[in-house]
Amino acid sequence: MRTTRRDLYAASAAVLLFAAALLVGRHIEDAEGSLRLRWPPLYAYWLPHVGPGTPAALAFAVLTVAYGPVLARRLRWRRLLLAGWAGSSAWLWSLALVDGWQRGVAERLTTKYEYLQAVGGVDDVGAALRTFTDRIPYGPDNWPAHVAGHPPGALLTFVGLDRIGLGGGAWAAAWCVTAASTAAVAVLVTLRALCGEETARRAAPFTVLAPAAVWQAVSADGWFTGVTAWAVALLALAATGRTRSPRAAALGAGLLLGGACYLSYGLLLMAPVCLGVLAAARTLRPVPYVLLGMVPWVATFTAAGFWWPEGYSVLVGRYYEGAAGVRPYGYFVWANLAANVAVVGVATAAALRHAGVALPGAVRGLRREPARGDAALALLVAGAVCAVLAADLSGMSKAETERIWLPFTLWLIPAAALLPERGSRYWLTAQAVGALAINHLLVTGW
């Protein structure tokens, strides 16, 4: 009973943080207009609505709450992974379709800020890479906001889809949803390798029914999340030896991490999550192979004319010439965290308390042997917390962190496995209600 009461206190504190960010944000925006948000702390606007995805989303949420924990315990492991992928896909698609096919899917990646605006202008990939940094600053021939805000790998993803006949917003959205849906499987693979199968099974329903799906669906950050999730999964398999070829797994993790760094500059901050994996496994053996796997990306992009540090340096200048130049750091440094309460849900907020309690013992235990169970999960979650805090304090995250931080916040959600099992359905219900409320009361955008 005491544990339940403390969990409710932690969840309530998270809700109050979100409410404070909303009230303070509305006051600042009304008085100064400096937040550039219509419904702070989220990049969204108020518009209660339903859509074709509403019945499916409601039905899926009810079924997952009712049967998810039972199926997670009883299904054979491979079937559980398949069910996790199918469930995540259903949740993502149904939430996206709440806004309708056009607004929720086909047009989401085609706005003036998005990558698809620039795809038609890339006739020569080599020339685009050589001049990529030159077109980041504001000017008559500058890239759209999201293209300029990322390394060229993000744009080249959609250029590649277009070149193979999968052009347009619908195919781009399908690509992002598919990649994002596999992240749930990657999380389960990671948890089984690091923490044990029982922990992975407890986390499975929460991983599938995550409120983060509101932003993972048809956002390019959903694609980034899928890439980094599998990088972490391969690293976990390599570090724990839960694969026939640990070196190949580590090399694969490096290839994915290297590619991720050319999808988004911020994904360099996946390093703390990876360190959490290595700490839990109590080994550094995979590191040389991970670094080796990253080399081809650095060599290829550099030889093609794009130098990552220069691109980032120029981006910082453009960033502060835009909305970030007026958005107050003092508000967003805590409101960013409040915004992500909506992403991870109140169950995760309560579970982070358990992770914090378990962390000191997990660290002390590493003197003797690799961590397992709750201790390993606490270390993994601690890595994700460090990534979020680094992104937050950097000043390069002012608003829209509900989607930008998805690759990091994904690894906070499995902390729900630390909650008492007897209350899992209540916490799952809270997660579903939060996601459905946000998706039906607000229209999210970026």
N, C-alpha and C positions, 0 to 999 in steps of 0.2 A: 504493500500500500504506500509506503514512504517513497519507494522508487517511482511508482506511478505518479504520485503527487509532484515529485521533482521534475519528471518528464513533462508534465503539464505546465509547470512553471517555465521551463525552458522554451516550450512551444509558444506559450503566451508571450514571453519576452520577445520572441522573434516576430510575432504578430504586431506587438506594440512598436517594435522598431520600424516595421513596414508602415504602420499607421502614422508614426511620427514623420517619416520621410515624405509621405503623401501630404500631410498637413503643412509641414514646413516648406516643402517644395511648391505647393500651391501658393503659399504666401509670397515666396521669393519670385515666382513666375508672374504673379499678379502685380507685384510692386516694381520689379526690375526687368522682367522678361529675359533674364540671363541664362535660364536653364535650357531654353529651346526645347521644352517638352510640354506636351498638352496634358499629360496625366502622369506627373512625376510620382515615384522615381522611374517608372517604366516609359519606354518609348512606345506610346500607344495613345489612343483616344477613346473616350467613353461612347459606346454605341451598343446597347443591349440588342442581341439578335440571335436568331437560330438559323440553321442551314441544313443542307442535305446530310451533313455528317453528324448532326445532333443525335438522331436515334441510335446510330451505330456506336457513337462515343458513350452514350448513356448505358446501352446494353453491354458493351465491353467492360465498362467500369464495374457494373453490378456483377457480372460473371467473374471478373478477376478477384473482386473482394470476396465473393462467395466460395469460389473454387480454387483460386490461385495458390493459397498456402498448402492446400491438400495435394494439388497436382505437383507442386514443387517438392513435396516430401516423397511422393510415390512414383513419379515417372522415372524411367531409366535415364541415365545421364544424357545420352545422345538425344533422346526424345525431349528431354527438358530443354536442351539447347535449341532444338528445332522449334519447340513451343515458345521459347523466349523470343526467338527471331520473328515468328509469325505474330505473336502477341504485340510485340513492339511495333511491327509494321501496321497492324490493325489500329493501334492507338494513335500512331502518327498520322495515318491517312484520315481517320475519322475526325481528328481534331482539325487538321488542315481544311477538310471539307465543310466544317462548320461555317467558314467564311465563303463557301461556294466554290465552284470549280475555277471560275475566272479570277476572282480576287484572292482566293485562298491558295490556288495552285498555279494556274497558267500564267498569271501576270505578276506574281510575287517577285520573280527575279528579272523582271523586264523594266522596272522603273528607271528614272533618269540617273539614279545613284548606282545602279547594279551593273554586274559584269556583262550581261547580254547586250547592253548598250554599246559596248566596245568591240564585241566579237566581229561584227561586219567590217570593221576598219582594219582588222589584222589580216592583210593579204600576204605578208611576208613575216613569218615568225622570227627569223633571224634579225630583221630590221627592227621589229617590235622590241626585242630584247636589248639590242644595242642602244635604242633610244628610250628605253622604258623609264629610266631615272629622269631624263630630261623633261618628261611629260608629267611628272608628279606635281610640281608646283602649279599654283593657279596661273592660268594663261589662256590664250585663244585655242590652243590645241591640247589642253590638259586632259588627263584621264578622268572618267567619272569617279565619284568619291570612293566607292569601294574598290575599284581597280587601283587607284592611286594609294589607297591605304593598305595594300597588301603587296607582297612580292609577286612576280609575274606568274608563278605556278597556279595561282587561283584563276586568273584570266585564261591561262592556257588550258585548264581543265575544260572550260566551256567552249573554247576554240576547238579543242579536240573532239568534243561531242558533236559540234556543228560539222566538222570535216567528215565525220563518219555517217552523216545523215540524221543525227539526233539533235538538230537545232531547235531553238525556240524554248519558251518558258516551261511548257509542260514536260519536255524531256529533261530539262535542267532540274526541275523540281523533283521528278521521279528519281534522278540520279542522287540528289541530296537526301531524299527520304530513305532510299534503299541503303545508302551508306550509314545514315544515322541509326537505322533500325538494327544494323548488325552490331552496333556498339554495345547493346544489351548482352549479346552473346560473348563479346570480348570481355566484358566485366565479369561474367560468370566463369569464363575460362581462367581469368586472372585470380579470382577469389578461390577457386578450387586448387590452383597451383600453390598459392601463398598461404591460404588460411584453412584449407580443407573443404571437403565436399559439403559437409553439414552447414558451414557458414555460407557457402555459395547458394545452397538451397533456401536458406532463410532469407537471403537478400533478393532472390529471383523475382518475387511478385512486386517488390518495391522498384526494382530496376526496370521492369516492364511498364509499370503504371506510374512512371515519373512525370511530374508536372513539366519537367524540362522539354517534353515532347511538344509543347505549345510553340517553342522556339526552334527546336531541332527540325521540325517539319518545314520543308521548302525554304530553308535558310542555308546559304553556303557554309555557315558554321556547323551545320549538321554533317556535311561532308568532311570538314576538318575534324570533327569529333570522332567520326568513324575511323579515320586514318590513325589518329593518335591513340584511340582505344585499342586497336589491334597492335600498335607498336608496344604499348604497355603489356598487353597479353603475351606477346612473343618474348618480351624481356622477362616476364615472370616465369614462363616455361623454361627459358634458358637459365635463369638464376637458380631455380629449384631443381633442375634436372628432370622435370616432368615431361620430357620429350626425348625421342631417340637421338636427336642431333641438336644438343644445346648450342653448339657453335653456329649452326645454320639458323637457328631461331634468333640468336643474338644479332647475327648479320641482317636478318629480316627486320628485326626491330630497328636497327640502324638505318636501313633503307627507308622505312616508313617515317622515322623521326627526321631524317634528312629531308625527305620530300615535304614533310609538314612545315619545316622551317621556311620553305619556299612557297607555302600556301598562305601563311600568316606570320608576321614578325613576332607576334606575341607567343607563338607556340614554342619559342625558345624556353619559355617558362614551364614546359612540361618536364624540365630537368628535376624539380623537386618531387614530382610524382614518381619519376623513375628512381630517384634516390630513395624514396619510401619503399619501393619494391626491393631494391638492392639491400637496404637496411634490414627489411624483414627476412630476406633470404640469407643475410649475413655473408655476402660475397661480393667481390668486384670482378670475378672471372669474366662476365660477359662484356665488360666495358671496352676492351680493345676491339672486339668484333663489332660492337655497336658503332664505335667511332669509324671503323673501316667501312661500314655500311653507309655512313653519311658522306664519305669522301666523293663518290661519283656525282652527287647532286651539286656539291660545292664546285667541283672541277668543271662540270658541264655548264652550269649557269655562268660561272666566271669566264670560261672560255668563250661563251656566247655573247659576252659583253655586259652582263649584269653583275655588279659587285654588291653583295648583300649589305655590308655596313654603310656604303654610300647611299643606297636606296633608303635605308632606315633613317639616316641622318637628314636627308632631304625631306622625308615624310614628316619628321618632327616639326620642321619649319612650316609645312603646309597645315599640319594639325593645329598649330597654335594661331595660324592666320584665319582659321575657320571658327566654328562654334566653340571649340575647346578654349579659344582665347578669351571668351567671355564667361564660359561656364565656371562657377566658383569651385575651386578645389576643396574648400572647407565644407561644402555641402556634399559633394559626390564621394569624398573619401569615406563617409559612413553610409550615404544613401545608396551607393553601389552595392554594399552588403545587404541593405534592406531590400533592394530590387531582387536580389538572388534568393531571398526567402521564398519568393513566388516560384522560383525555378526549382529549388530542391524540395520545397514543401515543409510543413511543420513537423512531419515525422522525422525528417533528417535533422531539423533543428534540435529536436529532443534527443536524437541518437548521438549527436555531436557531444552532448554532455557525457554519455557513456564512453565515447572514444577518448575524451579528455581525462576521464578517471582511469582508463586502462593504459594510457600512454606511458606514464612514469614506470610502471611495472614492466611494460614491454621493452622500454629502453634498458632497464637494469638487466632484464633476462637475456639480452643480446650478448652479455659478457660470457654466457655459458653455451648458448646454442641458438640456431635460427628460430625466429618467432613462428608461432602457429596460432590458429584460431583467432580469438578476439585480439590478442596481442599483435598479430600480423596485420589484422584489419585496422587497428588503431594507428599503426605506423604508415600504412598506405593512405589513410584519411589525413593524417598529419602532413604528408607530402602535398596532398591536394590543397589543404588549408594554407600551406606556405606559398603555393603557386598563386592562389587567390589574393593573399595579402601582398605579395610582390607586385602583382598586376595593379592592385588597388593603390598602393603607395607610390607607384611609378609616376602618377599624374597623366599617363597615357590612356587611362580608362575613365572617361567622364561621360556617363550615360551609355545606354545600349549594352551594358555588360550582361544583361539577361541572355543575350545571344553570344556576345564576344567571349564570355568565360565558359561556354558550354564544355569545351574539352577539359577544363579543370573541375567544374562543379559536378560533372558526371561521376567523379571519384569520391564525392561526398555522399552521394545517395546510397551506396551500399552500407554505410554506417547504420542504416535501419536494421541490419541483421543483429545489432547489439541490443535492440529493444526487447523487452520481455515478450515471449512468444504468445502468451495468453491474450495480449492486447493487439496482436498484429492486424486483425481485421478492422479494428477501430482506426488505427493509424493509416491503413490502406484507404479506408473511406475518406479520411481527412485529405489524403493526397489527391484522390480522385475529385473530391468536391472542389478543392483549390484550383486544379487544372481546368475543370469544367466551368467554374465561375469566371475565371480570367478569360477563357476563350469565348464565352458567351456574352460577357459584359463589356469587354474591350476589343478593339481591333488593333492588333499589334502590327508594327511595321519597322522598317529600318532604312 
